[in-house]
Amino acid sequence: TSIAAPFKVRDLSLAEAGRHQFRLAENEMPGLMALREEFGASKPLAGARIAGSLHMTVQTGVLIETLVALGAQVRWASCNIFSTQDEAAAAVAVGPNGTPESPAGVPVFAWKGETLEEYWWCTSQIFDWSAEGFDGPNMILDDGGDATILVHKGREFELAGAVPDATESDSHEWRVILDTLRASLAASPDRWTRIAAEIKGVTEETTTGVHRLYELAKAGELQFAAINVNDSVTKSKFDNKYGIRHSLPDGLNRATDVLIGGKVVFVAGYGDVGKGAAEALKGQGARVIVSEIDPINALQAAMDGFQVTTIEDVVGDVDIFVTGTGNENVLTVDHMLGMKHLAIVANVGHFDNEIDIAGLEKLAGTEKIEIKPQVHEWRLPTGRSILVLSEGRLMNLGNATGHPSFVMSNSFTNQVLAQIELYAHGENYEKKVYVLPKYLDEKVARLHLDALGVKLTVLSEQQAAYIGVPVDGPYKVDHYRY
Ligand code: NAI
Protein backbone atom coordinates (compact mmCIF):
# COMPACT_ATOMS: atom_id res chain seq x y z
CA THR A 1 0.00 0.00 0.00
CA SER A 2 1.10 3.59 -0.27
CA ILE A 3 0.05 4.54 3.26
CA ALA A 4 3.15 5.62 5.14
CA ALA A 5 3.53 3.83 8.45
CA PRO A 6 5.26 5.92 11.13
CA PHE A 7 7.84 3.12 11.67
CA LYS A 8 7.99 -0.63 12.24
CA VAL A 9 10.39 -2.36 14.60
CA ARG A 10 10.25 -5.51 16.74
CA ASP A 11 9.78 -4.06 20.22
CA LEU A 12 10.04 -0.46 21.39
CA SER A 13 10.73 -1.52 24.96
CA LEU A 14 14.23 -2.51 23.79
CA ALA A 15 15.03 1.17 23.17
CA GLU A 16 16.76 1.73 26.50
CA ALA A 17 19.10 -1.23 25.93
CA GLY A 18 19.82 0.17 22.46
CA ARG A 19 20.45 3.66 23.83
CA HIS A 20 23.04 2.34 26.30
CA GLN A 21 24.82 0.63 23.43
CA PHE A 22 24.69 3.84 21.36
CA ARG A 23 26.46 5.69 24.20
CA LEU A 24 29.25 3.14 24.27
CA ALA A 25 29.46 3.11 20.48
CA GLU A 26 29.71 6.92 20.35
CA ASN A 27 32.86 6.65 22.46
CA GLU A 28 34.30 4.27 19.84
CA MET A 29 33.24 6.34 16.82
CA PRO A 30 35.48 9.42 16.98
CA GLY A 31 35.10 10.20 13.27
CA LEU A 32 31.33 10.53 13.44
CA MET A 33 31.49 12.50 16.69
CA ALA A 34 34.05 14.88 15.15
CA LEU A 35 31.68 15.51 12.24
CA ARG A 36 28.87 16.34 14.69
CA GLU A 37 31.27 18.83 16.28
CA GLU A 38 32.43 20.30 12.97
CA PHE A 39 29.07 20.50 11.17
CA GLY A 40 26.48 20.44 13.96
CA ALA A 41 26.01 24.22 13.84
CA SER A 42 26.23 24.85 10.08
CA LYS A 43 23.96 21.87 9.26
CA PRO A 44 25.11 21.17 5.69
CA LEU A 45 22.44 18.47 5.36
CA ALA A 46 19.50 20.79 6.17
CA GLY A 47 16.87 20.01 3.54
CA ALA A 48 18.35 16.61 2.74
CA ARG A 49 15.78 13.79 2.80
CA ILE A 50 17.84 10.63 3.03
CA ALA A 51 16.43 7.19 2.23
CA GLY A 52 18.84 4.84 3.99
CA SER A 53 19.19 1.10 3.32
CA LEU A 54 21.97 -0.28 5.49
CA HIS A 55 22.19 -2.97 8.21
CA MET A 56 20.22 -1.54 11.18
CA THR A 57 22.88 -2.10 13.83
CA VAL A 58 24.04 -0.08 16.84
CA GLN A 59 26.76 1.55 14.70
CA THR A 60 24.18 2.49 12.07
CA GLY A 61 22.13 4.09 14.84
CA VAL A 62 25.05 6.43 15.56
CA LEU A 63 25.35 7.14 11.81
CA ILE A 64 21.62 7.98 11.55
CA GLU A 65 21.76 10.32 14.53
CA THR A 66 24.85 12.00 13.04
CA LEU A 67 22.98 12.64 9.78
CA VAL A 68 20.11 14.12 11.81
CA ALA A 69 22.56 16.28 13.84
CA LEU A 70 23.81 17.67 10.52
CA GLY A 71 20.27 18.71 9.56
CA ALA A 72 19.01 15.76 7.50
CA GLN A 73 15.62 14.10 7.64
CA VAL A 74 16.00 10.35 7.42
CA ARG A 75 13.92 7.23 6.74
CA TRP A 76 15.67 3.90 7.22
CA ALA A 77 15.49 0.19 6.41
CA SER A 78 17.99 -2.62 6.83
CA CYS A 79 19.71 -4.01 3.73
CA ASN A 80 19.51 -7.61 4.88
CA ILE A 81 16.71 -9.69 6.42
CA PHE A 82 18.86 -10.95 9.34
CA SER A 83 21.18 -8.04 10.12
CA THR A 84 18.98 -5.78 12.28
CA GLN A 85 19.75 -5.48 15.98
CA ASP A 86 16.25 -5.02 17.35
CA GLU A 87 17.42 -2.88 20.29
CA ALA A 88 19.20 -0.53 17.88
CA ALA A 89 16.11 -0.21 15.67
CA ALA A 90 14.00 0.52 18.77
CA ALA A 91 16.45 3.18 19.99
CA VAL A 92 16.40 4.89 16.58
CA ALA A 93 12.58 4.89 16.48
CA VAL A 94 12.30 6.25 20.03
CA GLY A 95 15.10 8.77 19.52
CA PRO A 96 17.35 10.34 22.17
CA ASN A 97 14.49 12.43 23.59
CA GLY A 98 11.48 10.18 23.12
CA THR A 99 10.06 7.35 25.19
CA PRO A 100 8.60 4.01 24.10
CA GLU A 101 5.18 5.52 24.90
CA SER A 102 5.78 8.59 22.74
CA PRO A 103 8.52 7.77 20.25
CA ALA A 104 10.22 10.82 18.73
CA GLY A 105 12.99 9.39 16.61
CA VAL A 106 13.55 8.49 12.98
CA PRO A 107 11.09 6.38 10.94
CA VAL A 108 12.83 3.01 10.77
CA PHE A 109 11.49 -0.17 9.18
CA ALA A 110 13.65 -3.07 10.29
CA TRP A 111 13.62 -6.15 12.49
CA LYS A 112 15.77 -9.26 12.71
CA GLY A 113 14.31 -12.09 10.66
CA GLU A 114 12.19 -10.37 8.01
CA THR A 115 10.61 -12.39 5.21
CA LEU A 116 11.58 -11.27 1.71
CA GLU A 117 8.07 -9.81 1.31
CA GLU A 118 8.57 -7.81 4.51
CA TYR A 119 12.08 -6.79 3.43
CA TRP A 120 10.89 -5.21 0.18
CA TRP A 121 7.94 -3.61 1.99
CA CYS A 122 10.43 -2.03 4.40
CA THR A 123 12.63 -0.87 1.50
CA SER A 124 9.56 0.67 -0.17
CA GLN A 125 8.77 2.56 3.05
CA ILE A 126 12.00 4.58 2.89
CA PHE A 127 10.75 6.09 -0.39
CA ASP A 128 7.34 7.10 0.96
CA TRP A 129 7.73 10.62 2.35
CA SER A 130 4.01 11.48 2.44
CA ALA A 131 4.10 11.65 6.25
CA GLU A 132 6.80 14.34 5.97
CA GLY A 133 4.78 16.14 3.29
CA PHE A 134 7.04 15.22 0.37
CA ASP A 135 6.81 13.04 -2.70
CA GLY A 136 10.00 11.16 -1.94
CA PRO A 137 13.60 11.41 -0.77
CA ASN A 138 16.29 13.53 -2.43
CA MET A 139 19.26 11.38 -1.37
CA ILE A 140 19.95 7.64 -1.02
CA LEU A 141 22.45 6.06 1.36
CA ASP A 142 22.77 2.48 0.17
CA ASP A 143 24.56 -0.74 1.09
CA GLY A 144 24.49 -3.34 -1.66
CA GLY A 145 22.35 -1.27 -4.02
CA ASP A 146 18.85 -2.58 -3.27
CA ALA A 147 17.37 0.91 -2.74
CA THR A 148 19.08 2.22 -5.88
CA ILE A 149 17.97 -0.80 -7.93
CA LEU A 150 14.35 -0.39 -6.78
CA VAL A 151 14.28 3.19 -8.11
CA HIS A 152 15.96 2.22 -11.39
CA LYS A 153 13.77 -0.84 -12.03
CA GLY A 154 10.63 1.04 -10.99
CA ARG A 155 11.42 3.83 -13.45
CA GLU A 156 12.33 1.35 -16.19
CA PHE A 157 9.00 -0.48 -15.86
CA GLU A 158 7.08 2.81 -15.74
CA LEU A 159 8.68 3.89 -19.00
CA ALA A 160 7.77 0.50 -20.49
CA GLY A 161 4.24 0.93 -19.11
CA ALA A 162 4.22 -2.52 -17.49
CA VAL A 163 6.03 -4.79 -15.09
CA PRO A 164 7.13 -8.02 -16.82
CA ASP A 165 5.72 -11.37 -15.71
CA ALA A 166 8.06 -13.57 -13.72
CA THR A 167 9.59 -16.47 -15.62
CA GLU A 168 10.14 -20.05 -14.48
CA SER A 169 13.81 -19.42 -13.67
CA ASP A 170 13.27 -16.20 -11.67
CA SER A 171 14.23 -16.34 -7.99
CA HIS A 172 11.67 -15.93 -5.23
CA GLU A 173 13.25 -12.57 -4.37
CA TRP A 174 12.97 -11.23 -7.93
CA ARG A 175 9.28 -12.25 -7.95
CA VAL A 176 8.78 -10.27 -4.75
CA ILE A 177 10.43 -7.22 -6.33
CA LEU A 178 8.23 -7.55 -9.44
CA ASP A 179 5.10 -7.79 -7.24
CA THR A 180 6.20 -4.74 -5.23
CA LEU A 181 6.70 -2.70 -8.41
CA ARG A 182 3.48 -4.01 -10.00
CA ALA A 183 1.50 -2.72 -7.02
CA SER A 184 3.27 0.62 -7.22
CA LEU A 185 2.65 0.92 -10.97
CA ALA A 186 -1.05 0.21 -10.42
CA ALA A 187 -1.16 3.04 -7.86
CA SER A 188 0.86 5.57 -9.90
CA PRO A 189 2.17 5.51 -13.48
CA ASP A 190 5.20 7.71 -12.74
CA ARG A 191 6.06 7.51 -9.05
CA TRP A 192 9.60 6.11 -9.50
CA THR A 193 10.28 8.42 -12.46
CA ARG A 194 9.49 11.40 -10.23
CA ILE A 195 11.56 10.00 -7.36
CA ALA A 196 14.54 9.33 -9.66
CA ALA A 197 14.38 12.91 -10.96
CA GLU A 198 14.32 14.32 -7.43
CA ILE A 199 17.33 12.36 -6.15
CA LYS A 200 20.61 14.28 -6.16
CA GLY A 201 22.75 11.25 -5.51
CA VAL A 202 23.53 7.98 -3.80
CA THR A 203 26.45 7.08 -1.58
CA GLU A 204 27.17 3.34 -1.72
CA GLU A 205 28.78 1.36 1.07
CA THR A 206 29.93 -1.96 -0.33
CA THR A 207 31.87 -3.72 -3.10
CA THR A 208 28.80 -5.47 -4.51
CA GLY A 209 26.68 -2.29 -4.60
CA VAL A 210 29.51 -0.35 -6.21
CA HIS A 211 29.78 -3.05 -8.86
CA ARG A 212 26.08 -2.57 -9.66
CA LEU A 213 26.57 1.23 -9.90
CA TYR A 214 29.45 0.95 -12.38
CA GLU A 215 27.31 -1.38 -14.50
CA LEU A 216 24.43 1.14 -14.54
CA ALA A 217 26.86 3.96 -15.41
CA LYS A 218 28.48 1.91 -18.18
CA ALA A 219 25.07 1.16 -19.70
CA GLY A 220 24.26 4.90 -19.56
CA GLU A 221 21.35 4.17 -17.22
CA LEU A 222 22.51 5.76 -13.97
CA GLN A 223 19.85 8.32 -13.01
CA PHE A 224 21.84 10.37 -10.49
CA ALA A 225 25.38 10.96 -9.25
CA ALA A 226 26.99 8.32 -7.07
CA ILE A 227 29.87 8.26 -4.61
CA ASN A 228 31.60 4.93 -4.21
CA VAL A 229 32.31 4.97 -0.48
CA ASN A 230 33.68 1.42 -0.55
CA ASP A 231 36.80 2.46 -2.45
CA SER A 232 37.84 5.12 -0.01
CA VAL A 233 41.01 3.57 1.37
CA THR A 234 39.72 4.19 4.89
CA LYS A 235 36.67 2.04 4.02
CA SER A 236 37.59 -1.09 2.06
CA LYS A 237 41.12 -1.48 3.44
CA PHE A 238 39.75 -1.23 7.00
CA ASP A 239 36.08 -2.29 7.26
CA ASN A 240 36.25 -5.11 4.71
CA LYS A 241 39.53 -6.42 6.12
CA TYR A 242 39.87 -5.60 9.82
CA GLY A 243 36.09 -5.60 10.28
CA ILE A 244 35.78 -9.15 8.96
CA ARG A 245 38.83 -10.18 10.96
CA HIS A 246 36.74 -9.37 14.03
CA SER A 247 33.18 -10.25 13.04
CA LEU A 248 33.74 -13.51 11.15
CA PRO A 249 35.09 -15.44 14.16
CA ASP A 250 32.42 -13.72 16.27
CA GLY A 251 29.73 -15.15 13.98
CA LEU A 252 31.29 -18.63 13.94
CA ASN A 253 31.58 -18.67 17.72
CA ARG A 254 28.06 -17.45 18.43
CA ALA A 255 26.57 -19.82 15.84
CA THR A 256 28.48 -23.01 16.60
CA ASP A 257 31.14 -22.49 19.28
CA VAL A 258 33.35 -25.06 17.54
CA LEU A 259 37.05 -24.76 18.28
CA ILE A 260 38.66 -23.13 15.25
CA GLY A 261 42.23 -24.11 16.18
CA GLY A 262 43.47 -27.14 14.25
CA LYS A 263 40.53 -27.16 11.86
CA VAL A 264 40.88 -27.02 8.09
CA VAL A 265 39.20 -23.85 6.84
CA PHE A 266 38.52 -22.92 3.24
CA VAL A 267 38.29 -19.22 2.33
CA ALA A 268 36.94 -18.48 -1.15
CA GLY A 269 38.23 -15.12 -2.40
CA TYR A 270 41.37 -13.28 -1.24
CA GLY A 271 40.20 -9.70 -1.76
CA ASP A 272 39.85 -7.31 1.18
CA VAL A 273 37.24 -9.46 2.93
CA GLY A 274 39.05 -12.74 2.20
CA LYS A 275 42.34 -11.33 3.57
CA GLY A 276 40.66 -10.39 6.86
CA ALA A 277 38.92 -13.77 7.06
CA ALA A 278 42.05 -15.80 6.36
CA GLU A 279 44.12 -13.80 8.86
CA ALA A 280 41.53 -14.21 11.62
CA LEU A 281 41.23 -17.95 11.14
CA LYS A 282 45.00 -18.41 10.91
CA GLY A 283 45.25 -16.43 14.15
CA GLN A 284 42.93 -18.96 15.79
CA GLY A 285 45.24 -21.75 14.71
CA ALA A 286 43.25 -23.08 11.79
CA ARG A 287 44.95 -24.50 8.68
CA VAL A 288 43.62 -22.10 6.07
CA ILE A 289 43.23 -22.93 2.37
CA VAL A 290 42.37 -20.13 -0.05
CA SER A 291 40.82 -20.16 -3.54
CA GLU A 292 41.14 -17.34 -6.07
CA ILE A 293 40.43 -16.70 -9.74
CA ASP A 294 42.78 -13.71 -9.96
CA PRO A 295 46.48 -14.61 -10.29
CA ILE A 296 47.56 -11.49 -8.38
CA ASN A 297 45.40 -12.26 -5.34
CA ALA A 298 46.32 -15.96 -5.59
CA LEU A 299 50.02 -15.03 -5.47
CA GLN A 300 49.39 -12.71 -2.52
CA ALA A 301 47.66 -15.53 -0.63
CA ALA A 302 50.52 -17.90 -1.37
CA MET A 303 53.11 -15.35 -0.18
CA ASP A 304 51.07 -14.77 2.97
CA GLY A 305 51.62 -18.46 3.66
CA PHE A 306 48.32 -20.00 2.60
CA GLN A 307 47.78 -23.07 0.45
CA VAL A 308 45.92 -21.90 -2.66
CA THR A 309 43.88 -24.43 -4.54
CA THR A 310 40.45 -25.16 -5.97
CA ILE A 311 37.54 -26.26 -3.86
CA GLU A 312 37.22 -29.52 -5.79
CA ASP A 313 40.74 -30.41 -4.71
CA VAL A 314 40.05 -30.33 -0.98
CA VAL A 315 36.28 -30.32 -0.46
CA GLY A 316 36.22 -33.54 1.57
CA ASP A 317 38.95 -32.38 3.98
CA VAL A 318 37.50 -29.03 5.03
CA ASP A 319 35.75 -28.37 8.37
CA ILE A 320 34.65 -24.77 7.79
CA PHE A 321 33.86 -23.08 4.45
CA VAL A 322 33.78 -19.28 4.20
CA THR A 323 32.84 -17.45 0.99
CA GLY A 324 33.72 -13.78 0.49
CA THR A 325 33.94 -13.27 -3.26
CA GLY A 326 30.86 -11.22 -4.21
CA ASN A 327 30.38 -13.82 -6.95
CA GLU A 328 27.60 -16.38 -7.45
CA ASN A 329 27.61 -20.17 -7.16
CA VAL A 330 30.98 -20.37 -5.45
CA LEU A 331 29.73 -23.29 -3.34
CA THR A 332 27.49 -25.54 -5.44
CA VAL A 333 25.18 -28.36 -4.43
CA ASP A 334 27.77 -30.84 -5.74
CA HIS A 335 30.37 -29.30 -3.44
CA MET A 336 27.99 -29.56 -0.49
CA LEU A 337 27.30 -33.23 -1.27
CA GLY A 338 31.05 -33.86 -1.11
CA MET A 339 31.58 -32.23 2.30
CA LYS A 340 32.45 -33.88 5.61
CA HIS A 341 29.69 -34.67 8.10
CA LEU A 342 28.70 -31.43 9.91
CA ALA A 343 31.02 -29.23 7.88
CA ILE A 344 30.14 -25.56 8.51
CA VAL A 345 29.09 -23.47 5.53
CA ALA A 346 29.23 -19.70 5.94
CA ASN A 347 29.10 -16.68 3.64
CA VAL A 348 30.32 -13.13 4.29
CA GLY A 349 29.85 -11.84 0.73
CA HIS A 350 26.95 -9.44 0.22
CA PHE A 351 24.32 -11.70 -1.36
CA ASP A 352 23.12 -15.22 -0.57
CA ASN A 353 23.80 -16.57 -4.07
CA GLU A 354 27.49 -17.29 -3.28
CA ILE A 355 26.28 -20.56 -1.82
CA ASP A 356 23.64 -22.34 -3.90
CA ILE A 357 21.00 -22.49 -1.16
CA ALA A 358 18.24 -22.30 -3.79
CA GLY A 359 19.70 -25.46 -5.36
CA LEU A 360 19.90 -27.14 -1.95
CA GLU A 361 16.22 -26.34 -1.37
CA LYS A 362 15.30 -28.05 -4.64
CA LEU A 363 17.40 -31.16 -3.96
CA ALA A 364 15.28 -34.25 -3.25
CA GLY A 365 15.88 -36.22 -0.06
CA THR A 366 17.10 -33.36 2.16
CA GLU A 367 15.82 -32.33 5.55
CA LYS A 368 16.39 -28.91 7.15
CA ILE A 369 16.52 -28.83 10.95
CA GLU A 370 16.67 -25.56 12.88
CA ILE A 371 19.34 -25.83 15.58
CA LYS A 372 18.57 -22.24 16.56
CA PRO A 373 17.65 -19.12 14.55
CA GLN A 374 20.13 -18.62 11.68
CA VAL A 375 21.78 -22.02 12.28
CA HIS A 376 20.43 -24.94 10.25
CA GLU A 377 21.49 -28.53 9.88
CA TRP A 378 20.79 -29.81 6.37
CA ARG A 379 20.56 -33.61 6.26
CA LEU A 380 21.70 -34.62 2.80
CA PRO A 381 20.82 -37.71 0.74
CA THR A 382 24.41 -38.90 1.26
CA GLY A 383 23.55 -39.56 4.92
CA ARG A 384 25.83 -36.72 5.99
CA SER A 385 24.75 -33.31 7.27
CA ILE A 386 26.13 -29.81 6.80
CA LEU A 387 25.57 -26.77 9.05
CA VAL A 388 24.46 -23.68 7.11
CA LEU A 389 24.75 -20.31 8.86
CA SER A 390 22.27 -17.46 8.23
CA GLU A 391 20.74 -19.38 5.31
CA GLY A 392 23.77 -18.38 3.25
CA ARG A 393 23.42 -14.65 3.94
CA LEU A 394 26.07 -12.43 5.57
CA MET A 395 26.76 -14.50 8.69
CA ASN A 396 28.87 -11.91 10.51
CA LEU A 397 25.68 -9.83 10.69
CA GLY A 398 23.16 -12.70 10.83
CA ASN A 399 24.91 -14.76 13.53
CA ALA A 400 26.73 -11.90 15.27
CA THR A 401 26.41 -8.10 15.32
CA GLY A 402 28.57 -7.15 12.34
CA HIS A 403 31.74 -5.11 12.52
CA PRO A 404 32.61 -3.23 15.72
CA SER A 405 32.12 0.50 16.17
CA PHE A 406 35.67 1.74 15.70
CA VAL A 407 36.07 0.34 12.20
CA MET A 408 32.52 1.36 11.24
CA SER A 409 33.36 4.91 12.34
CA ASN A 410 35.86 5.00 9.47
CA SER A 411 33.31 3.71 6.97
CA PHE A 412 30.49 5.94 8.17
CA THR A 413 32.63 9.08 8.37
CA ASN A 414 33.21 8.53 4.65
CA GLN A 415 29.46 8.03 4.20
CA VAL A 416 28.59 11.32 5.90
CA LEU A 417 31.28 13.25 3.98
CA ALA A 418 29.96 11.72 0.75
CA GLN A 419 26.37 12.70 1.62
CA ILE A 420 27.53 16.28 2.27
CA GLU A 421 29.43 16.33 -1.04
CA LEU A 422 26.49 15.19 -3.17
CA TYR A 423 23.83 17.14 -1.29
CA ALA A 424 25.62 20.43 -0.68
CA HIS A 425 27.90 20.48 -3.76
CA GLY A 426 25.75 18.46 -6.18
CA GLU A 427 26.49 20.87 -9.01
CA ASN A 428 30.03 19.48 -9.17
CA TYR A 429 28.82 15.97 -9.99
CA GLU A 430 27.40 14.35 -13.13
CA LYS A 431 25.46 11.09 -13.38
CA LYS A 432 28.65 9.11 -12.84
CA VAL A 433 30.37 7.16 -10.08
CA TYR A 434 32.97 9.10 -8.05
CA VAL A 435 35.26 8.37 -5.12
CA LEU A 436 35.98 10.92 -2.40
CA PRO A 437 39.15 12.98 -2.93
CA LYS A 438 42.26 11.73 -1.16
CA TYR A 439 42.43 14.66 1.26
CA LEU A 440 39.08 13.57 2.71
CA ASP A 441 40.23 9.95 2.89
CA GLU A 442 43.28 11.13 4.84
CA LYS A 443 41.02 13.28 7.01
CA VAL A 444 38.96 10.22 7.96
CA ALA A 445 42.13 8.39 9.03
CA ARG A 446 43.40 11.43 10.94
CA LEU A 447 40.18 11.58 12.95
CA HIS A 448 40.86 8.07 14.24
CA LEU A 449 44.51 8.41 15.28
CA ASP A 450 44.18 10.10 18.69
CA ALA A 451 41.88 7.42 20.06
CA LEU A 452 44.59 4.83 19.38
CA GLY A 453 47.42 6.96 20.77
CA VAL A 454 49.04 7.28 17.35
CA LYS A 455 51.67 10.01 17.04
CA LEU A 456 52.13 11.07 13.44
CA THR A 457 55.49 12.23 12.15
CA VAL A 458 55.26 15.69 10.61
CA LEU A 459 57.12 16.38 7.37
CA SER A 460 59.59 19.24 7.34
CA GLU A 461 59.18 21.74 4.46
CA GLN A 462 62.37 20.36 3.01
CA GLN A 463 61.28 16.74 3.22
CA ALA A 464 57.91 17.61 1.72
CA ALA A 465 59.63 19.34 -1.19
CA TYR A 466 61.99 16.38 -1.61
CA ILE A 467 59.15 13.84 -2.07
CA GLY A 468 56.96 16.40 -3.83
CA VAL A 469 53.93 16.55 -1.53
CA PRO A 470 52.36 19.32 0.56
CA VAL A 471 53.21 19.17 4.29
CA ASP A 472 49.50 18.67 5.06
CA GLY A 473 48.89 16.12 2.31
CA PRO A 474 47.58 14.53 0.24
CA TYR A 475 50.62 12.30 0.50
CA LYS A 476 50.09 9.76 -2.24
CA VAL A 477 49.24 9.71 -5.93
CA ASP A 478 45.70 8.52 -6.67
CA HIS A 479 46.82 5.15 -7.99
CA TYR A 480 48.84 4.30 -4.86
CA ARG A 481 47.50 0.99 -3.48
CA TYR A 482 48.35 0.99 0.26
P1 NAI B 1 37.17 -7.87 -3.60
O1 NAI B 1 36.82 -7.61 -5.02
O2 NAI B 1 38.28 -7.14 -2.96
O3 NAI B 1 37.47 -9.43 -3.39
C1 NAI B 1 36.73 -10.47 -3.93
C2 NAI B 1 37.76 -11.51 -4.44
O4 NAI B 1 37.06 -12.70 -4.83
C3 NAI B 1 38.53 -11.02 -5.67
O5 NAI B 1 39.92 -11.06 -5.40
C4 NAI B 1 38.12 -11.99 -6.77
O6 NAI B 1 39.19 -12.25 -7.66
C5 NAI B 1 37.72 -13.23 -5.99
N1 NAI B 1 36.79 -14.13 -6.67
C6 NAI B 1 35.78 -13.82 -7.53
N2 NAI B 1 35.15 -14.94 -7.93
C7 NAI B 1 35.76 -15.96 -7.30
C8 NAI B 1 35.56 -17.38 -7.30
N3 NAI B 1 34.59 -17.94 -8.05
N4 NAI B 1 36.36 -18.15 -6.52
C9 NAI B 1 37.34 -17.60 -5.78
N5 NAI B 1 37.60 -16.26 -5.74
C10 NAI B 1 36.81 -15.47 -6.49
O7 NAI B 1 35.81 -7.65 -2.78
P2 NAI B 1 35.69 -7.48 -1.18
O8 NAI B 1 35.73 -6.05 -0.83
O9 NAI B 1 36.60 -8.44 -0.52
O10 NAI B 1 34.16 -7.93 -0.97
C11 NAI B 1 33.73 -9.26 -1.18
C12 NAI B 1 32.24 -9.36 -0.84
O11 NAI B 1 32.04 -9.09 0.55
C13 NAI B 1 31.37 -8.35 -1.57
O12 NAI B 1 30.12 -8.95 -1.85
C14 NAI B 1 31.19 -7.24 -0.55
O13 NAI B 1 30.05 -6.46 -0.82
C15 NAI B 1 31.09 -8.03 0.72
N6 NAI B 1 31.42 -7.35 1.98
C16 NAI B 1 30.91 -7.91 3.12
C17 NAI B 1 31.17 -7.37 4.36
C18 NAI B 1 30.58 -7.98 5.57
O14 NAI B 1 30.49 -7.32 6.60
N7 NAI B 1 30.18 -9.23 5.54
C19 NAI B 1 32.02 -6.17 4.50
C20 NAI B 1 32.56 -5.69 3.25
C21 NAI B 1 32.27 -6.27 2.05
Residues whose N, C-alpha, C, O or C-beta is under 5 A from the ligand:
A	BS01	NAI	T206 T207 T208 N240 A268 G269 Y270 G271 D272 V273 G274 S291 E292 I293 D294 N297 G324 T325 G326 N327 V330 V348 G349 H350 L394 N396
